[in-house]
């Protein structure tokens, strides 16, 4: 992907964060216009969002107002002067949005997961100059996410952004969708020029957590936020628990700390350079230690092979986890981090020993 063209932040001349807000679903004309006016009055919202077509998990739930709702969204734009955005899932949606004057389109998580659907949308966008945002797929598949972005770019779209909305999991934790920040960071690493937005509403599933997630997103240098807002959230026809009132949104945004990506302060840069140099030296030492550890793992593998002993020794692995986790705690390391690190090292050690086991004997 050409990173030079993948940007949406600043499209409307606004400093970070670029805030997109509005109801989960456009329910009625009155609800849509009221919400838009209240959000515009805060002076903190840069674009109005609303779901027009809602892909529901099971039939029988409210699936959006359709084309009629698109008219309400267009009216909200007329009333407030703010750009409008909605989700599209097929070529028909794209055509209807372009006809209605929608300013920004986004592709939802359930569509991103299907390359056929994304390609259909990309084909419908050829020859059009409109910003497009792509949410992460429902499952944690970085290649699918990148593939969707690439399909949109190949359609000729110049302004593209990604939206982290979290990933579904059978095991439910404190969030509706696990944020998996590392995947968003990896995507930014692979496509440095790509702007990343965050959807705290869908990550949290709970309005009480939106502020915390929003701050985390900004601390990770994300360009903007997409937060659902409704005049009466508890009466919303969809996703009631994760929506906030426009006034609550304004208070939430006021509480956020927006940090600079860099600074011209010479003292800061000099100190940061020293600290990073220390990190580099420690990383070099870690790599050397890891290389030495794998050399020893290879020797262990050879010794096990010579004595016809299995690679996996469960009791030894349990001993390592117990002692190293305790040691890590004593040194101030997070237990989860230590366990994850040990699993990676153990996996690589198993791979090294397996390779030794499968090596054919050298005939003299």
Helices and strands as residue ranges (DSSP letters): G 3-5, E 18-22, H 29-42, E 47-49, H 67-80, E 83-88, H 91-100, E 104-107, H 109-112, H 115-125, E 131-135, H 142-154, E 160-164, H 181-190, E 195-198, H 200-204, G 207-209, H 210-219, E 224-228, G 233-235, G 240-242, H 246-255, H 266-306, H 314-330, H 335-358
